[in-house]
Amino acid sequence: MQEYTFERLWQELDNGYQIYYTYMNNKYLLTKLQSNCYSKELIAGKEKSPLPKKLIITLKSVKETFPFMEDIEYKCL
């Protein structure tokens, strides 16, 4: 099986896919809004978590998080 790379993730976001992933036991949804502008939404986590529910982030932030993403799934809009 081919290894999942950041370049593939980036292409899938460019093609309109929404990416679901687990990071530090929290489930997130990643969506591309515009060029270099992404939405990171907390889908499932601890009820009293201090983490923000929705963030607007850059590609640099996505790239820094990518090595720690687990259980990556995607769906088409």
URQUI-V982968 format. One record per pair of residues at least 6 apart in sequence whose ideal C-beta (glycine too) atoms are under 7 Angstrom apart, sorted by the first residue. I is the first residue (numbers start at 1). J is the second residue. D is the distance in whole Angstrom. If there is no record, write none. Layout:
((I & J & D) (I & J & D))
This chain:
((4 & 72 & 6) (6 & 63 & 6) (6 & 66 & 5) (9 & 19 & 7) (9 & 66 & 6) (12 & 19 & 7) (12 & 74 & 6) (13 & 19 & 6) (13 & 32 & 4) (14 & 32 & 7) (16 & 76 & 6) (16 & 77 & 5) (17 & 74 & 4) (17 & 75 & 7) (17 & 76 & 6) (18 & 29 & 6) (18 & 31 & 5) (18 & 74 & 6) (18 & 75 & 5) (18 & 77 & 6) (19 & 30 & 4) (19 & 72 & 6) (19 & 74 & 5) (20 & 27 & 7) (20 & 29 & 6) (20 & 73 & 4) (20 & 74 & 7) (21 & 28 & 6) (21 & 30 & 7) (21 & 69 & 4) (21 & 70 & 7) (21 & 71 & 6) (21 & 72 & 5) (22 & 70 & 5) (22 & 71 & 4) (23 & 65 & 6) (23 & 68 & 6) (23 & 69 & 6) (26 & 42 & 6) (26 & 44 & 7) (26 & 45 & 4) (26 & 51 & 7) (27 & 43 & 4) (27 & 44 & 4) (27 & 45 & 7) (28 & 40 & 6) (28 & 41 & 6) (28 & 42 & 6) (28 & 43 & 6) (29 & 41 & 5) (29 & 43 & 5) (30 & 38 & 6) (30 & 40 & 6) (30 & 62 & 7) (31 & 38 & 7) (31 & 39 & 5) (32 & 38 & 6) (33 & 39 & 5) (36 & 58 & 6) (36 & 59 & 5) (37 & 56 & 6) (38 & 57 & 5) (38 & 59 & 7) (38 & 62 & 6) (39 & 54 & 7) (39 & 56 & 6) (40 & 55 & 5) (40 & 57 & 5) (41 & 53 & 7) (41 & 54 & 5) (42 & 51 & 6) (42 & 53 & 5) (45 & 51 & 6))
